[in-house]
Each structure stands twice: as C-alpha cells, then as structure tokens.
Amino acid sequence: MVSATTTNERTTQPRNSPARVVLASLIGTTIEFYDFYVYATAAVLVFPHLFFPSDNETTALLASFATFGAAMLARPIGAIFFGHLGDRLGRKTTLVASLLTMGIATFLIGLLPTHAMVGAWAAVLLLLMRLTQGFAIGGEWSGAALVATENAPAGKRAWYGTFPQLGAPLGFIIANMLFYVINVVLAEPGAPSGQPSAAFLDWGWRIPFLFSAVMVIVGLWVRLKLVESSAFEQTKQSGGVKRMPLAEAFRHHWRGLILGTFAMLATYVLFYLMTSYTLTYGTRPTDAPVPGAGYSYNNFILMLVFGVVFFGIFTLVSGPLADRFGRRRTLLIVTAAIAVFGFLFVPLLGGGSTPLVMFFLALGFTLMGLTFGPMGAFLPEMFPTNVRYTGSAVAYNVSSILGAALAPIIAVWLWGLADGSPVFVGLYLTGAALLTFVSLLLTQETKNVDIEA
C-alpha cells in the first residue's frame, strides 16, 4: 500500500479541466457497462435460442451464461497487458487502445451468424468476441479510475472517483431501454407482453451491439483530448517508471493485490445478482420446472430501471461520504449491510408481491451504489504511481473471476437446487460479503495517502 505519512492529500494543479476529466472517465465505463448489459440481456433473451439451442431450457441458459462468464477469465490477462502499457507509456494511450478494442468486439457481435447458419461455429465465434471484450475491459476500468483520481482536487478524490463508477447505472439504463424500445416496436400483435418477436430474434437484437460504435467514436474523441496526469509525468521524469510493473507489483505490493481483490468480491457478486440473476428470475414463468417470478420482460426491465436510478444516485452520494469519513469505514458499514441483505432474498424477491420486489430492487441497488462508488478511489490509492494501473487493474479483474464469472452460473445452480427459491442465492451473497468484510478489516485507510508517490 502507498505510504500514508502525509496529513492530507498532496496534489499538484490538475492538468486536465474538471469537465474533461469527468467526461473522459465517465464515457469509457458507460460504454463498458453498456456492452456488459447488452450482452447480459441477450444472454437471457436471445443467445440460448440462437447460439445454444437445446431441448433443455436450463442447459441452454447455462451455456449462454458460460460465455458470459468467460469474459471474466480474459479480464486479468487484459489487466496485465493494458496495466503494463498504462504504467509504461501512460494512461491516455492505454485508454484509447482498450476502448477501441472493446468497441470493435461489441460491434462484431452484432454481425455474427447464428447456430442455424453455421452450426457450432456460431458459439465459437461468440465466445471469441466475448473473450476479446473481456480482454479490453480488463484495462478500461483502472485507466478511467486513474484519470479521475490522479486529476482530482485535494480532498475530493473519492468524489471524482465516483464518476467512472457512474458508468455502470448509465450503461444499464441506455442498454436496457434500447432493448425495451426495440422489443416494443417489433412486438407481434396478440403475442404475450414482452415475449421476443420473430423479428427481434431475427435481427432486432443486433441493433444494440451495432449502436455501440456510435458511443465508442464519441469516447475516442473525448479521450484523445486528454493530457497525462502530473502524477504519471513526475514519475516518468524522475525515472520511476518500472520496466516490468507486474513483477514490481507482485514483489512489493502483493498484500494490496490480495486485499484489493477480496475487497471487491461482495461488490461484484451483488452487482451480477442484481442485474443478470434478477432479470432471469423475474422473467421466468411461475410454472416453469425451475419457477421464477413470472413477470414479462417489458414489465420487469422497467422495474430494474427503477432500481438502477437508486444505483446512480447513491454512487454519487458515496463519494462525499468516503471523502469525509474515509473509504475503509464507509465500505465496512455498507458491506455489513450487504451481508444482512442476503437474508432478504426470500421475503422480498421471492415473496410474490410487486411492491416487495420493487423495494428489493431499490434496496439492493442502493447498496450497490454505496459499495461501488468508493472503489474508484480506494483501489488506485492502494498502489504507488509506477504500478497503480497494473495493481488496481489486476485486483479489480481477478475479483471479477471470483465474484462475477461464477456468479450467474452459481446463482442458477443454487436456484435450481432450492426448487425455484432464491434462498441459497441470498446466502451466497452473504458469504461473499463476509469475506469482503474481513479483507477490509485487514486494510488501512487510504484517504490521506500521497498519490504522487
């Protein structure tokens, strides 16, 4: 961890304007999470039918979620690659490269042939594009977080660090409302509300993937106008840039890598359960072999958007809280609340009452905002400038394997194990929160560290 010998944050005058910093850090993560939600939604509605057709609905869904989780396995590789570039060449160049790679992969998914066209090759091509997405995302978040925190005014690092985090709720709303509009426009007269139409399954689902190209172009335009932070420039001028940042991080900052990874665990598990699992559970018919809540897709997606509004609000609220009370203390309190929230899956999500489900979504996404927001500052602050990109990226993305790659698959398995009850899914979240709580107890407060070091 970075030395905390200073009494307050010591930063030089930011080299980028606040508006440029906010927009550059926000737009990339918005595109990142837009891509995630587009894929997550398609993994529930489209891919089981078009890329993994099977007589067993659960088998098709698990195969679809397996490709979804496969991207998480590629993320640490991307974190190492882009982290190396970011700590060697600078944040700006790396952010442009990761965004371009991610955008191309997402766009190409919208052009892929289906199983009916090329057989099993459709699944192989989808997996390849998903792995490319994961590789690119591995370098995206950390770079965006560093742009925000290394350019933040004194005393406002956590506040600035919430803007890349805000990309998660914004990406969700854009992606899912686009899917919603397409689904409504292409709906067949007399068909059950929210059921994907033939036109939607034929070509409508491709539009959100192709639309990502527009967002990527805007993102590239913004990021190309950035200049490097003073923290990186000072490290470069003083000869502090390391030839092998990864080796340096593992040799001297292994404790931060381990604790940072588990500090993110509950955040990741909650994130994927509140988005991917709830969409699956909420839209599964009540009379299915593994029953769900029985909502139509259109109705439940609007309920999710309602919940995600709380995600966005409390992501921003968390920044000033973490700046005032400290990152560690804020995260400890929120993580304890997440552990308790795991016991509410049955009475709220599985209670069969729409008001209770709405309350569940609002509460879960509120906790998501409060735990996700401070991470934009907390993880980067655990590492010095010369390995900050690599260290924060590796911790963030290894945690994605433990807390995200397996979460949808484990949740579906536990859901089936309990004959359609979400009881074990909630306990799974509680267990993850307890592990995170212990890791946070073992960390030190990073509020007053010197990020110029």
N, C-alpha and C positions, 0 to 999 in steps of 0.2 A: 504493500500500500504506500501511497505517497506520504511523505513526512508531513505532519500537521503542526509544525513548530510555529507557524505564523498565527497571529491573533485574529486575523481577518483575511478575507480573500484578497490576494495581491494580484491585480491585473493591470495591464497597460491599456492604453486607449484602444478600443476595438478598431480594427482596420476595415471592417465592413459596416455599413449602416444597419441599424436595428431592423428596418423593413426588409432589407436584402437577406439578413441572417434568418429572420423568421420564415420568409418565403422559401429560401433555399433548403432549409432543414425540414420544413413542413411538406413541401410538394413531393419530395422523393419518398418519404414514408407514406404519404397519402397514396401514391401510385403503388408502393409496395403492398400496402394493406388492401388497396383496391384489387390488385392481382390475386391476393390471398382469398378475399371474399368471393370474387368471381369464380375462382377455382373451387372453393368450398361449396358454393351454391350449386355449381354444375356437378360436383361430386355427389350431391344428394339427388338432384333432379334429372340429370342428363347422362352422365358417364356410365352409371350402372346399366342403362338401356343400350347406349350406343357404342360403348367401348368394352364393356364386360358383361355381355348378355349371358344370363343363366336362368335355369328353371327355379333356382332358389334365390329369393329376393335378398336375403341376408348375405349370402355368399357374394352376390354382385355388389352389394353395398360395401362389404369388407374389402373386396378387390379394389373398388374405387377409392376408398379411404387409404388403402395401402400406397397407391401412387401419390395421394395427397401427403401422406407422412414421409414418403421417400425424399421429398424435397428437403426435409429437415436433416436428413443424413448428409446431403450435399452442402448444407449451410456452413458447418465448421470448416469444410475444405475451402469454401468461398471466403470465410472469415480469415483463414490463414493467408490465402492468396492476396485478397484486397487489403488485409491488415498490413501485410508486408509492403505493398505499394504505398499505402497511406502513411506508414511510418518512415518510408524511404524517400518517396517522391513528393508527398504532400496530400492534403485532404481533397483539394479541388479536383485534381486529375483522376483520383480514385473514384470519387463520387460520380463523375461524368461517365467513367467506364462501367461502373456497376449498374447505373441507371439504364444505359444503352443496352447492355447485355440482358437485363431483366425485361426491358420493353420489347426487344426482338423476340424473345422466347414466348412471351404472352401473346404477342400478335400472331405468331406462327401456330399457336394452339387453335386459334380461330380458323385456321386453314386446313387443319388435319383431316384426313379421311377417316371414316368410321369403320367399325368391325364389318358392317355389311358391304363395304367397298374393298377392303384389303385384308380382312380376317384378323388374325392375331397381331399383325404388324401395326394395327391401329393402337393397340395398347402399348406396344413397344415405343412407338413414336411419341405417344402421350407421356410415357414415363421419361423419355429423353428430354422433352421440353420442360417437364416438371423439375427434373434434376438441374437443368440449366437455370430455371427460375430460382431454385434454392441456392445454387452456387452464387448467383448475382446478389440475392437478398442477404447472403452471408456478409457482404461488405457494405450494404446500404445503411442499415440502422446505425452502426457505430460511427460512420462518417457523418451522418446527419446530426447525431448527438454531439459529436465533437465540434462541428460547425457552430452549433447553438451555444455550447458551454464555453468553448475557447474564445468566443466573441462576446460573452455576456458581461455586462457591467458588474462592478463589485456588489456583492450581496444579493445578486439576482440569478445566480447560475441555475438553481433548481427551477425557477420561473421560466427562464429561457429554455431549459431542458425539457419542459413540457410540450413545446411546440412540435418537435419531431414526433412525440408521443400522440399528439392530437391527430396525426395522420391516420391512426387506427379507426377512431369513430367516423372521421370524414370519409375514409375509404370504404367503410361499411355502408354508409348511407348512399354514397354515389353508386356503388356496385349493385346493391340490392334494390334500390329504387329503379335503376336501369333495367334490371331483370324483371321487376314488378311491372313496369310500363310495357315492356316487350311482351310479357305474358298476357297482360290485359288486352293489348292491341291485337294479338294473334289468337285470342281465345275463340274457340268454336262455339256457335250458338247451341245452347242446350247442354253443353258439357258441364261436368261438376266444376264449381268455382275453384280456380287455382290449379286445376289439372293441366299439365303442359299439353298444348295442342300439337297436332301433326306438324304444322308449320314451325312451331317453336323447336321441336325436336329435330326437324329437318335442317333449318338454317337460322332460326331466331336466336338460339343460344350462342351463336358465333359472334353476334354484334358486340357484346361487352368486351370480348377479348380483342376484337379489331379496334374498338374505340380507344383502347389503352394507348395506341400510337399517338393520338392527339395529346394525351396527358404527358407522355414521355417527351414529345417535342417541346412543350411548354417548360417542362422540368429542365431539359438540357439548356434551353435559352437562359433560364434563371441562373443555373449553376455555372455556366461559362463566364458569368459576370463577377463571380466571387474572386477575392484575393485570399492568399493564405493567412491564417491567424498569426498573431505576433508570437504565440507560444511555440508554434512549429518553426517559424522563421528564426527565433532566438536559439532554439535547439540546433537548427541546421548551421547557423553562423558560428556557434560555439564548438562545433564538431561533435555534438552529442548524438547525432543520428547513428543508429546501430546498423551494422552490415546484415545481421540476422535478428530482427526484432523478436521472432517467435522463440528462438533459443534464449534470448535475454529474458523474455517474459517468463518462460518456464524455469530458468535458472534462479532468478532473483525475485520473481513475483508469483510463484506457484500458489501461495496461500490465497492471494487475491483472485486468481483464476478459479480455484475450487470454491471459495466462499461466494464469489460473484455468480458462479453457475447455479449454486443451490439457492442463492438469494432470489433468483428469477424463477425458480421452479413453480411456486404457487401461482405466480402471475401468469405463466404460460398455461398451466392446467386450467385455471379459471377462464382464461381467455378463450381457449378452444372448446371448453364445455359450454360456455355461454353463447358461443356462435355456432359452431358446427354441430355439437350434440343436441342443443336445444332445437335447432331447425329440424334435425332428423326426428327427434322425439315428438316435437309439436305437430309435425305434418304426417306422422304415421297413423293410419286408421286405428280406431279403438278395437276393431275386430280382427286385426292382423295377428299372425302367430306370435309375434312379439309386439304387443299393443303399444300405441302411443297416445297422444292427447286428442288426435282426430281433427285438428284444425286444417283448413285449406291452406295451401301455400300463400296465397294472396293475403289472407287474414293474418297468418302468423308472421309474415315478413313485416307487416305494418306494426305488429306488436313488438317485434325485435327492434325496429327503427325507433319506436317509442323508448325502449330501454337504452338504446345506444345514445340517445340525447343526454341521458344521465352520465354515460361514459364520458362524453365530450366535456360536459360541464365540470365534472369532478376531476378530470385530468388537469384542467386549468386550475381548479381550486387547490389541488395537491401541491403545486409549485410554491406559492406563498407559504403554505403550511410547512413544507420541508425547508424553506429558507429561514423561517422563524424558529421552528422547534428542532430542526435537524432532520437529516434523511433517515438515520437509523431509528430514532424514536418514532417518527411518523410511520415507517414501514412495519415496525414491530406491532404497533396498535392495529394497523389495518390487517396485517397477517393473522393476528389473533381473531379478528372479526371474520376473516375468510374461513378459518377453521370452524367457527360456530356456524357459518352459513352452510357448510356442507351437510349439517343435520337438518336443514330446512328443505332439501330437495323433495322429500316425500310429501310433507304437508302443504307445500306451496306449488311446486311444479307438478306433482302427481296428485294434487287434490281435486282435480276435475272442475275447478272454478276459474272462470276467466279473470275476475278481479285478483284472485290469488296468484295466478300465473303472471299477470301484469306486475304485481308487486314483487314477485320473484325476479322478474327481468330487471325492474328498476333497481332493486337492491343489489343484485349481482353485478350489474354494470356500474353502479356507483362504487362498489368495492374495487371493480376493475380499474376505474379511473384513478382511484386513490392509491392503488399499488403500482400501476403502470407509470403514472406521471413522474414520480421521483426517480425512477430508474434512469431517465435521460441524463441526470447529473450524477447519480450515485455510482453507477458502474464506471464511467470515464474517470471519476475522481479517485478511483482505487488504483490508478496506474499513472506513472510519470509520462511526460510528453513523448519521449522517444519510443515507448511501447504502448502508448494509450490506445491507438487504433487497434493494434493486434490484441492487446489484453482484453479490452472491453468487447471486441467482436467475438473472440473465442469464447469468453464466458457467456455472452448473450446467446450464441448459436449452439454451443454444446448443451446449454439448458433447453434449447428448442428440441433436441432429441429426447431428453429425459422428460420434458414436460409437455411437448407438443406432438412430436412424431408418433408417439404411442397413445396419446390421449384419446383421439377418436376411436381407435381400434379397441383399446381397453374399455372405453365407455360403452361401445356397442356390445362387447362381450359381457360386461357386468350387467348391462341392461337385460340381455337375454337370460343370464344366469338367475336373475330375480323375477323372471316371467313378466317383464314389462315394467316393473317398478324401478324408479331411479334411486332406490335406497343405497345400493352399493356404489353408484356413481358419485353420490354426495360424500360417502365415506372416503372414497378415493381422493376427492378434493381436500378433505380434512387431513388426510395423511400427508399429502403434498405440502399443505400449509404448515404442519408441524415441523417438517424437515426444513422449510424455509425459515421458520421462527428460530430454530436452533442455529442455523447459519448466520442469521442476523445478530444473534447474541454474541457470536464469536468475532464479528466485525467491529471496527472502530468508526466513530463518527467522522464523516468526510466533509462536513460543512465548511470548515475553515482551512482545508488543505491549500497549498500553493500549487496551482495547476501550471505555473510557469516552470516548475522544476522538472 
